[in-house]
Amino acid sequence: MTRTSVYMEELDAFTYSRKISAEDGIVLIPAGAIEQHGPHMPLNVDVLLSRAMAGEVAEQIGALVAAPIMYGYKSQQRSGGGNHLPGTTSLDGATVAAIARSLTLELARHGARRIVFVNGHFENYQFLYEGVDLAIRELQLAGLDDRRVMLLSYWDFVDDTTIRELYPDGFSGWDVEHGGVLETSLMLHLYPERVDMEQVEDFPPAVLPNYDLLPVRPELTPGSGCLSSAAKASADKGEILLKRASNSMADAISHEFRRDQR
Ligand SMILES: [Zn+2]
């Protein structure tokens, strides 16, 4: 146990309680998934990366990081390879919304006034939004209308200059980045022992139709389960991505949440 950790679950209850209920306290909730990430990375990439991103931001702005949401909404074929793939273990949308609602209300009960969901799994976003919306409505009806919740996905904080720098051959979009350069580079920087670059399959980005058809046609997903190649991933790129995305998230959160407390 440590009294200085930014991670909630590593603190004792009394230190936690003091930090979360502080007037200027901010708590970040990482939202991940258990989802296949190709033959070169583990199933919990989205948990590890959203938690690490949140940890980096928390150090900068003096926030706490709540224990992560481990499971996520169903993987979509056009952004995560599809929910039919082995290992991918997902929740129904109503369950994700219910978790987001419960956690918002629980942390508010602990005294949190400012909460941020740091999303690391593309498909989670709208369900987290729904849960937060329900919680805010409940808090407002209870007269607690000073509570604020922010939602973001960390890759939206990688700016165009960084994209041009890290993808010199062109960028195909965050949706097909599943298991590609972004996630693999971050993993190589943060958890190199959990990546096996020898297993990476090098192929052009997947081309999927601009619509969905259910049940999915598994043959549309590349055999590796990844939607683009991780061959050009590196730990150096991961370090740049972590630094720039976390700095920019820290700026946005401070802008929204520190300003109105002055
Ligand atoms: Zn992922």
Residues whose N, C-alpha, C, O or C-beta is under 5 A from the ligand:
A	BS01	ZN	V45 D46 G120
